Amino acid sequence: MSDTYELETSPRAEGGDLNVREYLDILRRHWRAIIAAGLLGVGGGLVHYFNTPDTFQATTRIQIERRSTNPLGNEVSFFESWWNPEFYPTQREILKSRGLALEVVRYLRLWEDPRFSGALGRATYAPGDGGVTAAEDMAVLGRLALQIRSGLDVREVRGTQLFDIAYRSSDREMAMILANGYAEAFIAYSQETRRTEASTFQGSIEQEIKRLEAQLATNDSRLLEYGRKADLLETDSDSNITMQRVQAANEAYLRAQNARILAQAAYNEIANRPPESVAERAGVQFSTQRAGLSSKQREYQTKLETYREDFPAMRELKEEIGQLETELDKLVRAAAESEIADKRSVYEAARQTEQQSLQVYQQMEAEARRLQATSNSHRGLMSEISTDRELLEDLRRRQGQTSVVVNSLDGSTIRQIDPALLPGGPTSPNLRNDALRGLLIGMVLAAGIVFLLELMDRTIKTPEEVERRFGLPTLAVIPDISARTSRYGNYGYGYGYGYRSKRSTTKKPRQRGEEIAIDRVPFTLPRLAVSEAYRSLRTSLLLSTADGLRVVAVSSATAGEGKTATSVNLAVVMAQLGRRTLLIDGDLRKARVHHVFGLSNRSGVVGYLVGLNDLESTFVPTSIDNLSAAVAGPIPPNPSELLSSQRMAYLLQEARGRFDFVVIDTPPALAVTDATMLGDMADGLVLCVRAGWVSRDDVKTCRDRFALGGVRLLGTVLNCHRQLPGRSQRNYSYHYESYGDPAESQANDAA
């Protein structure tokens, strides 16, 4: 076993998997309450059975077909669509509706039946009697409808076109009459509905025919008047002169536009060229002027080899060359400007021609648009007239077909397959159903209450729960011996409960029904299962660490969890092993060790800590071999200061040297800090947890407090554990099959 443990619980401890066995254990712990609730539920079902009046049920079966007898197709609204998924649910709701119940009342004339006089509110009644308003009539019929609706049940036979109409009533004859009445009234209601819808549709067709005839007469007059005013003879684009003119004007405009683009391109090209290039492109030749200029330039270059540039003859020759260049440049510019002006005049003429063509085209297009608008209006009016004529012919054809349909609606798509018969016996109450229903309700409620109580109960109950929630190993499980058994009688268990004095420890056979104390039970009743459990605790402690334990403290979270009994019995089983064992009563506030062994409590640990006695008088032998005890002594005013003193540490040091094993009984850890101080001085601490007593929060707080104080927790001892009925004890301890005389048991005590 590890010397340390985690302060927080592990993920497995907090989350955990679904443990079905825990839920079964909860049910098994409260099986008596669940059975009692089940029996109570059965009793309630029987009471319901005997107090419920007999009810008779009559059932009729009808068939509702989807087929349509309409020759006009799916366009008529009063015929059902084959693929409509809402058809049968709608029919079922119609059968259960208040409107159909009113039809049943009228169909069967239930106001004349004396069995419904209670709903009438009067002895006799007839709709439309003198002095009775329509509202009063509807109120009376409505009360009758509500009364008969309460016994109706409509069930659809899945996968078929069949419906079962069941009616329940305390009168068997009335059940049959109303079941058949519902079927017959529904068939009549369906036929009347179809006739009404067909007649309504026929009337709407006649009104539409009259409207179309009047509209056609009006449109014919409009067409003649429109053609006369518009002077419209022909609207076909292939033979219309206006459209031909528009096309010719468009072609002329396109040609003028192309000519303008070409002229503009030629003008832009020549305007951006140098004058010489323009003159050459125009074909103007200046050969004479160029030849004279070239001759003068060659003469100047020749004479330049002989004369200087400032020579008079050279200056005159240079001036002549300049005059010739100027004249040539003027001639070139004049030729270029003349060519550019010609191109510009051509461009301007082409642009004017384009504008004129565009104006002509726009005029012709406007005329064509006016003609097109007139033609469209004319064609639209003619199309409307044609459509109205076709619709009128179709409606006249449908009018004749609808007349045939209305005359053929005497048949129905709803048929009564099996009429209701007179019930042979009551259908309710049913003894078996009421008993089973009561049993189920009782057990479900009991299980719910049990689980609710378990959820509200936050106490620790099983060793698995201790390990799962707090990560602490369970060293031993001490069974509860307070329950009565046929063999052992009633045993006392708990903190300060059922102890014996030393004078009452004489070994004698136990009488049936005698109360046996839990303290020193391994010595008094060594073959009892609880004794074996304490020996199992001894084995767990001896094997818990490789270092060996010499001093072990025993504590609990709260009082009454059996820590003193655990300390005493642990010391007893250690002494039975042949080891010199010392039991120290460290609970200086509520000492019990001296009561258990019948020792004097005048000195003890407190006397030694305050210097009144020595260790020899503190460690007192008991009646059990190899076992000595150090009682607490008188109650001091400052127990915590005494236990944390150097003399207490010296006492434990001396105890380690004189004894093989030391057990310290400490106070509850949540009440005072004494257990934490003594646990820190010991080699380890055993935490006692009483099943069904201490809460999870207290155990967690106690564990955390020990961890913060540096106390080494060896594990837990689950006290007062009650085994579920039918569950074997072999999970936690091994015990003898039979039990003999206590004296013989002491002699045969096993180490």
C-alpha positions, 0 to 999 in steps of 0.5 A, spaced: 500 500 500 502 506 498 504 511 504 500 517 500 494 518 497 491 524 492 487 529 496 482 530 490 478 524 488 480 520 481 476 521 475 474 514 476 471 516 483 467 522 480 465 520 474 464 512 474 461 508 469 453 505 470 453 500 475 447 496 474 448 492 481 448 498 485 441 500 482 439 493 484 442 493 491 437 499 492 431 495 490 433 489 494 434 494 500 427 496 500 424 490 497 419 490 502 417 497 501 416 495 494 412 489 495 408 493 500 406 498 495 405 493 489 400 490 494 397 496 495 396 498 488 393 491 487 388 493 492 387 500 489 385 496 482 380 491 486 377 497 489 376 500 482 374 494 479 368 493 484 366 500 484 366 501 477 359 500 474 359 496 468 360 499 461 358 495 454 361 497 448 359 496 441 363 496 434 362 498 427 367 498 421 366 502 415 370 503 409 373 510 407 375 510 399 380 515 396 377 513 389 374 519 386 368 519 381 369 526 378 370 526 371 373 533 371 380 531 374 384 534 380 382 541 378 375 541 382 376 542 390 371 538 393 374 531 390 379 528 394 387 527 392 389 520 392 396 522 394 394 526 400 397 524 406 392 528 410 386 524 408 385 519 413 387 523 419 382 528 417 377 523 416 378 520 423 378 527 426 371 529 423 368 522 426 370 525 433 368 532 431 362 536 435 359 537 428 358 530 427 356 529 434 350 534 432 349 530 426 348 524 430 343 527 435 339 530 429 339 523 425 337 519 431 332 524 434 335 523 441 331 529 444 325 524 443 329 518 447 327 518 455 334 516 457 337 523 455 332 527 458 337 529 463 341 533 458 335 536 455 334 540 462 326 539 461 321 533 460 320 534 453 323 538 447 322 539 440 327 543 436 323 549 433 318 549 438 314 555 439 317 560 444 324 557 443 330 561 440 335 558 435 340 559 441 336 555 446 336 550 441 343 549 439 345 549 447 340 543 448 343 540 442 350 541 444 349 538 451 346 532 447 352 532 443 357 533 448 354 527 452 354 522 446 362 524 444 364 522 451 363 514 449 366 515 442 372 511 440 375 511 433 381 507 431 384 506 424 385 499 422 393 500 420 394 499 412 387 499 410 381 503 408 377 501 414 375 504 421 372 501 427 367 506 430 366 503 438 361 506 443 361 505 450 355 506 454 352 503 461 346 501 456 348 495 452 342 497 447 344 505 447 351 503 445 349 499 439 344 504 437 350 510 437 355 506 434 351 504 428 348 512 428 355 514 428 356 510 422 350 512 418 350 519 420 357 520 417 355 516 411 349 521 410 354 527 412 359 525 407 354 525 401 351 531 403 357 535 403 359 532 396 353 534 393 353 541 396 360 542 394 358 540 387 352 544 387 357 550 389 362 548 384 356 548 378 354 555 380 361 558 380 362 555 373 355 558 371 357 565 374 364 565 370 360 563 363 356 569 364 362 574 366 366 571 360 360 572 355 359 579 357 367 580 357 367 577 350 362 582 347 365 588 350 372 586 347 369 585 340 366 592 340 373 595 342 377 591 337 373 594 331 373 601 334 380 601 335 382 598 328 378 604 325 381 609 329 388 607 328 387 606 320 391 599 321 391 595 315 397 590 315 402 589 321 406 584 318 413 587 318 415 583 311 409 587 307 409 594 311 412 600 307 414 603 314 418 598 316 421 597 309 423 605 309 426 604 316 430 599 314 433 603 308 434 609 312 438 605 317 442 602 311 444 609 309 445 611 315 450 606 316 454 607 310 454 615 311 457 613 318 462 608 315 464 614 310 465 619 316 469 614 319 474 613 313 474 621 312 476 622 319 481 617 319 485 620 313 484 627 316 487 625 323 493 621 319 495 627 315 494 632 320 499 629 324 505 628 319 511 633 317 509 638 312 515 634 307 511 628 308 504 631 307 507 634 300 511 628 298 504 624 299 500 629 295 505 628 289 508 635 289 515 635 286 520 641 288 526 638 284 528 645 280 528 648 287 532 642 290 537 642 285 539 649 285 539 649 293 544 642 292 548 646 287 549 652 291 551 647 297 556 643 293 559 650 291 560 653 298 563 646 300 568 646 295 570 654 296 570 652 303 577 648 302 580 655 299 577 660 303 575 662 310 567 663 312 568 670 313 570 671 306 566 676 302 564 671 297 563 666 302 558 670 306 554 672 299 554 665 297 551 662 304 546 668 304 544 665 297 543 658 300 539 661 306 534 664 301 533 658 297 532 654 303 527 659 305 523 659 299 523 651 299 520 651 305 515 656 304 513 652 298 513 645 302 508 648 307 503 651 302 503 644 299 502 641 305 496 646 308 493 645 301 493 637 302 490 638 309 485 643 307 482 638 302 482 632 307 478 636 312 473 638 307 472 631 305 471 629 312 466 635 314 462 633 308 462 626 310 460 628 317 454 632 315 452 627 310 452 622 317 448 627 321 442 628 315 442 620 315 441 619 322 435 624 322 432 621 317 433 614 320 430 617 327 424 620 324 423 613 320 424 609 327 419 614 331 414 612 326 415 605 326 415 605 333 408 608 333 406 603 328 409 597 332 405 600 339 399 600 335 400 593 332 402 590 339 395 593 342 391 590 336 394 583 337 394 583 345 386 585 344 385 579 339 389 574 343 385 576 349 379 575 345 381 568 343 383 566 350 376 568 353 373 564 347 377 558 349 376 559 356 368 560 355 368 553 350 372 549 356 367 552 361 361 550 357 364 543 356 365 542 364 358 545 365 355 539 362 360 534 365 358 537 372 351 536 371 352 529 370 357 528 376 352 532 381 346 527 378 351 521 379 353 523 387 347 518 390 353 513 391 358 514 397 365 512 397 364 511 405 360 504 406 358 500 413 362 493 412 360 490 419 354 493 423 354 494 430 351 488 434 348 488 441 354 487 446 354 480 449 357 482 456 361 488 459 368 490 457 369 494 463 371 494 468 376 488 467 379 485 474 386 482 471 387 489 467 385 493 474 389 489 478 395 489 473 395 496 472 394 497 480 400 493 481 404 497 476 403 503 478 404 501 486 411 498 484 413 504 479 411 509 485 415 505 490 421 505 486 421 512 484 420 514 492 426 509 493 430 512 488 428 519 490 430 517 498 437 514 495 438 520 492 437 524 498 441 520 502 448 522 502 451 517 507 456 511 505 453 504 505 458 500 501 466 499 501 465 500 494 463 507 495 468 509 499 473 506 494 470 509 488 468 516 491 475 517 496 480 513 493 481 510 500 482 502 500 477 498 505 481 494 510 475 491 513 468 490 513 465 489 520 458 487 519 452 489 523 450 485 529 445 489 532 439 485 527 436 479 530 437 472 528 434 466 530 441 463 532 444 469 536 439 474 538 440 481 539 447 485 539 449 492 541 453 496 537 456 503 537 460 508 540 458 507 548 453 502 547 452 495 550 459 495 553 460 490 559 464 491 565 470 487 568 465 484 573 461 481 567 466 478 563 465 471 566 465 466 561 458 462 561 454 460 556 450 465 552 442 465 553 438 466 547 436 473 546 441 475 550 445 482 548 452 481 546 456 487 546 461 489 540 467 490 544 472 484 545 467 480 541 474 476 538 475 474 545 468 473 547 465 470 541 471 468 536 467 464 531 462 469 530 463 472 523 464 479 526 470 476 529 473 474 523 472 481 520 477 484 525 482 478 524 481 480 517 483 488 519 489 485 523 491 482 516 490 488 512 494 492 517 500 487 517 501 487 510 499 494 508 507 496 508 513 493 507 516 498 513 512 495 518 507 498 523 508 499 530 503 505 532 496 505 529 491 511 530 484 509 530 479 515 528 472 517 525 469 523 522 463 523 527 461 520 534 458 514 534 462 510 528 465 505 532 472 507 532 473 505 540 470 498 538 475 498 532 481 500 537 479 495 542 478 489 537 484 491 533 488 490 540 485 484 542 486 480 535 493 483 535 494 480 542 491 474 540 497 473 535 502 473 541 504 480 540 505 484 546 500 490 544 498 496 548 491 500 547 492 507 549 485 511 550 487 518 546 480 520 547 481 525 553 474 528 552 470 521 552 474 516 555 471 508 554 477 504 554 476 503 562 469 501 561 470 496 556 476 492 561 473 494 567 479 498 569 480 504 574 480 511 570 483 515 576 490 516 573 492 514 566 495 518 560 493 524 563 496 523 570 502 521 566 502 527 562 501 532 568 507 528 572 502 525 577 504 518 575 510 514 571 509 509 565 509 503 569 503 505 573 500 508 566 501 501 562 496 497 566 495 489 564 488 487 562 484 480 563 487 478 555 493 475 555 499 480 551 494 486 552 495 492 556 491 498 556 493 506 558 486 509 560 485 516 559 484 518 566 480 524 569 478 529 564 483 535 563 481 542 561 486 542 555 486 536 552 489 538 545 495 541 549 497 535 553 496 531 547 501 535 543 506 536 549 513 532 549 511 528 554 506 525 549 511 524 544 516 520 549 510 516 552 509 513 544 517 512 544 517 508 550 511 504 548 514 503 541 520 500 545 516 496 550 510 493 546 510 490 539 504 494 537 500 500 539 493 502 538 491 509 539 483 510 540 482 518 538 476 523 538 472 524 532 476 528 527 471 533 525 470 535 532 477 536 535 484 536 532 486 531 537 486 525 532 490 529 527 496 530 532 496 523 534 495 521 527 501 525 525 505 521 531 503 514 529 505 510 523 499 511 520 491 512 521 485 508 520 479 511 519 472 508 521 466 509 517 459 507 519 455 505 514 448 508 513 450 513 518 456 518 516 455 523 510 460 523 504 461 530 505 464 529 512 468 523 510 471 527 505 472 533 509 475 528 514 480 525 509 482 532 507 484 535 514 488 529 515 492 530 508 493 537 510 495 535 517 500 530 514 497 524 517 498 517 513 492 514 512 492 507 512 485 505 509 478 505 512 474 500 516 466 500 514 463 499 521 455 496 522 455 494 514 448 490 513 448 485 508 443 485 503 438 479 503 441 473 499 448 476 498 453 472 501 458 474 506 464 471 502 466 478 499 468 481 506 469 475 511 470 468 512 466 465 518 465 459 521 459 454 519 456 453 527 458 456 533 459 453 540 460 455 547 463 461 548 468 458 553 470 453 548 471 458 543 476 462 547 480 456 548 480 454 541 481 462 539 485 462 532 491 467 531 
